[in-house]
């Protein structure tokens, strides 16, 4: 019993020191200079912009997709659900390769190595996670509420917007937070499909990679620290939302 109680502490403390190690390499002497550097500000702006755009697209697609999976029966539904979930288990590098092959070689669309490619990479990385969360949310809503609303004269579209979505608000917020976090931190797919081009397709995760390559550990640590803060706030918000749903 002592081992079962002590092991979580040991693992948690190990991660605490692992995460805290980045604090030793932050550019405290030139913190403001690094924070206001042209490269850092460009990467930050691009990361925020692409994450917001991709999150908006992901939410607009994932809500009807998840609701259709939760409420409708159609041929090959199980296979479709597997295909949507499968990218969650792919390495991001593989997703980037698939996007590059599909758009550049199959469709012959010259979109690689552009800001649009960054957005597309983030969409395909985060979409499966949003669909998964929303599917679970919609399945957890009793269908009888919708049937009662229909019996009172509500049209299907009114039932969805006035009954289902208000009841799914916590799941919607959780999906929104996770979609943004996945987009904000996307690396492998962005690197392969959009390229790690300095101050062109350089998001914060790509900036970490580039600065490590240059040997600029302090700027890479600053970018990594910001990503850690966003990840922490995301996880904190997600845990609060899921615990409230529970």
C-alpha positions as CSV (number, residue, x, y, z in Angstrom):
1,X,0.0,0.0,0.0
2,X,2.9,2.4,0.8
3,X,4.3,1.7,-2.7
4,X,0.9,2.6,-4.3
5,X,0.8,5.9,-2.4
6,X,4.5,6.7,-2.9
7,X,4.8,6.0,-6.6
8,X,2.4,8.8,-7.8
9,X,4.4,11.3,-5.7
10,X,7.6,10.0,-7.2
11,X,6.3,10.3,-10.8
12,X,4.7,13.7,-10.1
13,X,7.9,15.1,-8.6
14,X,9.9,13.8,-11.5
15,X,7.7,15.6,-14.0
16,X,7.8,18.7,-11.8
17,X,11.6,18.9,-12.0
18,X,11.5,17.9,-15.7
19,X,9.1,20.8,-16.5
20,X,11.0,23.2,-14.1
21,X,14.3,22.6,-15.9
22,X,13.3,25.0,-18.6
23,X,13.4,27.8,-16.0
24,X,17.2,27.4,-15.8
25,X,17.7,28.3,-19.5
26,X,15.3,31.3,-19.9
27,X,17.1,34.5,-21.0
28,X,16.6,36.4,-17.8
29,X,19.3,38.9,-18.6
30,X,17.8,39.7,-22.0
31,X,14.2,38.6,-21.3
32,X,12.5,41.7,-22.6
33,X,14.8,41.9,-25.6
34,X,14.1,38.2,-26.5
35,X,10.4,38.7,-25.8
36,X,10.2,41.6,-28.2
37,X,12.6,40.1,-30.8
38,X,11.3,40.2,-34.4
39,X,11.4,36.4,-34.7
40,X,9.6,35.7,-31.4
41,X,6.8,38.2,-32.2
42,X,6.4,36.8,-35.7
43,X,6.2,33.2,-34.5
44,X,3.7,34.2,-31.7
45,X,1.5,36.2,-34.1
46,X,1.5,33.4,-36.7
47,X,0.8,30.7,-34.0
48,X,-2.2,32.6,-32.5
49,X,-3.6,33.5,-35.9
50,X,-3.4,30.0,-37.4
51,X,-4.6,28.4,-34.2
52,X,-7.7,30.7,-34.0
53,X,-8.6,30.1,-37.7
54,X,-8.1,26.3,-37.5
55,X,-10.1,26.2,-34.2
56,X,-13.0,28.0,-35.9
57,X,-13.0,25.6,-38.8
58,X,-12.6,22.5,-36.5
59,X,-15.5,23.6,-34.3
60,X,-17.8,24.3,-37.3
61,X,-17.0,20.9,-38.8
62,X,-16.8,18.8,-35.6
63,X,-20.1,19.8,-34.1
64,X,-22.4,18.5,-36.9
65,X,-20.0,15.6,-37.6
66,X,-20.1,14.4,-33.9
67,X,-23.9,14.9,-33.7
68,X,-24.5,12.9,-36.9
69,X,-22.3,10.1,-35.5
70,X,-24.2,10.2,-32.2
71,X,-27.7,10.4,-33.5
72,X,-27.8,8.8,-36.9
73,X,-27.4,5.2,-38.2
74,X,-25.9,4.8,-41.7
75,X,-24.0,2.2,-43.7
76,X,-20.3,1.8,-42.6
77,X,-20.8,4.0,-39.6
78,X,-18.3,2.0,-37.5
79,X,-15.7,2.3,-40.3
80,X,-16.3,6.1,-40.7
81,X,-15.9,6.5,-36.9
82,X,-12.6,4.6,-37.0
83,X,-11.3,6.7,-39.9
84,X,-12.1,9.9,-38.0
85,X,-10.5,8.7,-34.8
86,X,-7.4,7.1,-36.5
87,X,-5.3,10.3,-36.8
88,X,-5.3,10.7,-33.0
89,X,-2.9,7.7,-33.0
90,X,-0.8,8.9,-36.0
91,X,2.6,10.6,-35.4
92,X,2.2,14.2,-36.5
93,X,5.0,13.7,-39.0
94,X,2.9,11.0,-40.8
95,X,-0.1,13.4,-40.9
96,X,2.2,16.0,-42.5
97,X,3.4,13.5,-45.1
98,X,-0.1,12.5,-45.9
99,X,-1.2,16.1,-46.4
100,X,1.8,16.8,-48.6
101,X,1.2,13.7,-50.8
102,X,-2.6,14.4,-51.0
103,X,-2.5,18.1,-51.9
104,X,0.8,18.4,-53.8
105,X,1.0,15.0,-55.6
106,X,-2.6,13.9,-55.9
107,X,-4.6,17.1,-56.2
108,X,-1.7,19.1,-57.7
109,X,-2.6,22.0,-55.5
110,X,0.4,24.2,-54.7
111,X,-0.4,25.0,-51.1
112,X,2.6,23.5,-49.3
113,X,5.0,25.8,-47.5
114,X,2.4,28.5,-47.0
115,X,0.4,29.9,-44.1
116,X,-2.6,28.1,-45.5
117,X,-0.7,24.8,-45.2
118,X,0.0,25.7,-41.5
119,X,-3.8,26.1,-41.0
120,X,-4.7,22.9,-42.8
121,X,-2.1,20.9,-40.8
122,X,-3.5,22.2,-37.6
123,X,-7.0,21.4,-38.6
124,X,-6.3,17.8,-39.4
125,X,-4.3,17.4,-36.2
126,X,-7.0,18.8,-33.9
127,X,-10.2,17.8,-35.7
128,X,-10.3,14.1,-34.5
129,X,-9.9,15.2,-30.8
130,X,-12.8,17.7,-31.1
131,X,-15.0,15.1,-32.8
132,X,-14.2,12.6,-30.1
133,X,-15.1,14.9,-27.2
134,X,-18.3,16.1,-28.8
135,X,-19.4,12.6,-29.8
136,X,-19.1,11.5,-26.2
137,X,-21.0,14.7,-25.1
138,X,-23.9,14.1,-27.5
139,X,-24.1,10.4,-26.7
140,X,-24.4,11.4,-23.0
141,X,-27.5,13.6,-23.7
142,X,-30.7,11.7,-23.2
143,X,-32.6,11.5,-26.5
144,X,-35.9,11.9,-24.6
145,X,-35.3,15.6,-24.2
146,X,-35.2,15.9,-28.0
147,X,-38.3,13.8,-28.4
148,X,-40.2,16.0,-25.9
149,X,-39.1,19.1,-27.7
150,X,-40.3,17.7,-31.0
151,X,-43.7,16.8,-29.4
152,X,-44.0,20.4,-28.4
153,X,-43.7,21.6,-32.0
154,X,-40.0,22.3,-32.2
155,X,-38.4,21.8,-35.6
156,X,-35.3,19.5,-35.8
157,X,-33.0,22.6,-36.3
158,X,-34.7,24.3,-33.3
159,X,-34.2,21.2,-31.2
160,X,-30.6,21.2,-32.0
161,X,-29.9,24.9,-31.2
162,X,-32.3,25.4,-28.3
163,X,-32.1,22.0,-26.6
164,X,-29.0,20.0,-27.6
165,X,-26.4,22.7,-27.8
166,X,-27.3,24.3,-24.4
167,X,-27.1,20.9,-22.7
168,X,-23.7,20.2,-24.4
169,X,-22.1,23.6,-23.5
170,X,-19.4,22.0,-21.2
171,X,-18.5,19.5,-23.9
172,X,-18.4,22.4,-26.5
173,X,-16.1,24.4,-24.3
174,X,-13.9,21.4,-23.7
175,X,-13.7,20.6,-27.4
176,X,-12.9,24.3,-28.1
177,X,-10.1,24.4,-25.6
178,X,-8.5,21.1,-26.8
179,X,-8.8,22.1,-30.4
180,X,-7.1,25.4,-29.8
181,X,-4.4,23.7,-27.7
182,X,-3.7,21.0,-30.3
183,X,-3.5,23.7,-33.0
184,X,-1.4,26.0,-30.9
185,X,1.1,23.2,-30.3
186,X,1.1,21.4,-33.6
187,X,4.6,20.7,-34.8
188,X,5.3,17.6,-36.9
189,X,2.5,18.0,-39.4
190,X,3.3,21.8,-39.8
191,X,7.0,21.1,-40.2
192,X,6.4,18.5,-43.1
193,X,3.5,20.2,-44.9
194,X,4.2,23.9,-44.3
195,X,8.0,23.6,-43.9
196,X,10.1,25.1,-41.1
197,X,10.7,28.3,-43.0
198,X,12.3,31.1,-40.9
199,X,9.7,33.9,-40.3
200,X,7.4,32.6,-43.0
201,X,5.8,29.4,-41.7
202,X,7.6,29.6,-38.3
203,X,5.1,28.9,-35.5
204,X,6.3,28.7,-31.9
205,X,6.9,24.9,-32.0
206,X,8.7,25.2,-35.3
207,X,10.7,28.1,-33.8
208,X,11.9,25.8,-31.0
209,X,13.2,23.4,-33.6
210,X,14.9,26.1,-35.6
211,X,16.5,27.8,-32.7
212,X,17.8,24.5,-31.3
213,X,19.3,23.9,-34.7
214,X,21.0,27.4,-34.6
215,X,22.2,26.7,-31.0
216,X,20.0,29.5,-29.5
217,X,18.8,27.6,-26.5
218,X,17.6,30.6,-24.6
219,X,15.1,31.7,-27.3
220,X,14.0,28.1,-27.8
221,X,13.5,27.9,-24.0
222,X,11.4,31.1,-24.0
223,X,9.2,29.7,-26.8
224,X,8.9,26.4,-25.0
225,X,8.0,28.1,-21.8
226,X,5.1,29.9,-23.4
227,X,3.9,26.7,-24.9
228,X,4.0,25.1,-21.5
229,X,2.0,27.9,-20.0
230,X,-0.7,27.5,-22.7
231,X,-0.7,23.7,-22.2
232,X,-1.1,24.1,-18.4
233,X,-4.0,26.6,-18.8
234,X,-5.6,24.3,-21.4
235,X,-5.4,21.2,-19.1
236,X,-6.6,23.2,-16.1
237,X,-9.6,24.4,-18.0
238,X,-10.3,21.0,-19.5
239,X,-10.1,19.3,-16.1
240,X,-12.5,21.9,-14.6
241,X,-15.0,21.4,-17.4
242,X,-14.9,17.6,-17.3
243,X,-15.2,17.5,-13.5
244,X,-18.2,19.8,-13.7
245,X,-19.8,17.5,-16.3
246,X,-19.1,14.6,-14.0
